[in-house]
Amino acid sequence: MHVVIDTDTAGDDVVALLLALKTPWVTVEGVTINCGNVAFDFQVENALKTIDVAGRAGAVPVYPGARAPLLRDWVSADYVHGKDGMGEAFFPPVSQRPERENAVPFLLRTARQYSGDLVVVAQAPLTNLALAVRQDPAFASHVKELWVMGGSLSGLGNVAPLSEYNFYVDPEAAAIVFGAGFNLYMVGWDVALEAAVLTEEELQRIEAMNTPLSQFFLATQAKVLEFNRTQSIAGTTHPDALTMALALDRRLLRESRDYFVAIETRGEFTRGTSVVDRLGVWRQKPNSHVVTQVDRDRFHALLLRLLEEGATRLPEPR
């Protein structure tokens, strides 16, 4: 499987990267960086560090992309992930350096090279992908599947009452991507809260593993765990890892429904809200496979195996 990961590397993005990098039959063609969770240069370094920890240093290129949303001022989430995005571990830089080529031409070039076979996992605001669509409207037709962590089917937000962070940061970009004709799977924040919270008991099990990956995991999730406790969430949250796992293992997907999804760009209180037309009242052709149910137990077992054994052991799709 040929995969590109578009990320704002912090916290759970790291876990998602590890899932792909530690699955032998997945070829990560590149990691593209988009403005999001923390200061941009930290995001670049965090991707490089994760590649190094996965034992893939120099084998997976990292391409810096959009440093700001299309029209809006950037909104940080460092209050969730720590200033560095890695639980304030402040890891020193690794030897691998980012590529000079920008993320957008890399995305266009790679989509053409692997036309019909490329899977893109987007776990950041969608600025890079929107810019790619604007430069080449055929971009979407070259991508086999686009898995997007963002939005919410139920309307539950995490940065505003009805808005999930990735879409809130750059709603115009999200609107462009959802209107571009991708074979798009949306994994919302509400689904993640149901299936992708590692409990305190599971975190104790991870601590007892005492493996290189479990130690790295605990360090990078320290600030997220601290923040979640203030939000009455008892554990660490892993929406990006869930999105990646679904892209790699379709057995995790119990149900998805095809809906037309609009992104609010003008609302005073609803910036970036994903408006899912479950009633069909707009009579628009569905533009998204909206994930509604996943296999929570299988997902948790996958994460724990990765951290304990250093590999996912996922079977290659036929």
URZILIN-V166564 format. One line per field, one symbol per residue. ss: DSSP state (~ for helix, > for strand, _ for the rest). phi: phi as a letter, one per 30 degrees, with the letter a starting at -180 (. if undefined). burial: # if it has 24 or more other C-alpha atoms within 12 Angstrom, else .. A space follows every 10 residues. Layout:
ss: ???
phi: ???
burial: ???
This chain:
ss: _>>>>>>___ _~~~~~~~~~ ~_____>>>> >>>______~ ~~~~~~~~~~ ~~~_______ _>>>______ _______~~~ ~_________ ________>_ __~~~~~~~~ ~~~____>>> >>>___~~~~ ~~~~~___~~ ~~>>>>>>>_ _________> __>_~~~~~_ ~~~~~~~~__ ___>>>>_~~ ~~~~~_>>>~ ~~~~~~~~~_ _~~~~~~~~~ _~~~~~~~~~ ____>>>_~~ ~~~~~~~~_~ ~~>>>>>>>_ >>>_______ ___>>>____ _______>>> >>>>_~~~~~ ~~~~~~~~~_ ________
phi: .cbcccbcea hdedddeded dccedccddl cccbelebee dddddddddd ddddiceicb dbcdbdcadd bcddcdbddc cjedibiidh dddcddcddd ddedddeddd dddceibdcc ccbbecdedd dddddbeded ddddbcccdl iaddjdcbbb ecbdeedddb ddddddddcc jddccccddd ddddbbcdde dddddddddh ceddddeddd cedddddedd cicclccbdd dddddddcbd ddddabbdbd cccdcbddcb eiddccdddi ddhcdecbcc dcbbdedddd dddddeddci adhddddd
burial: ########## ########## ###..##### ########## ########## ####.#...# ########## ...####### #########. .....###.. .######### #..#.#.### ########## ###.....## ########## #########. .######### ########## ########## #########. .##..##... ..######## ########.. ....###### ########## .##...#### #####....# ########.. .....##### ######.### ########.# ####....
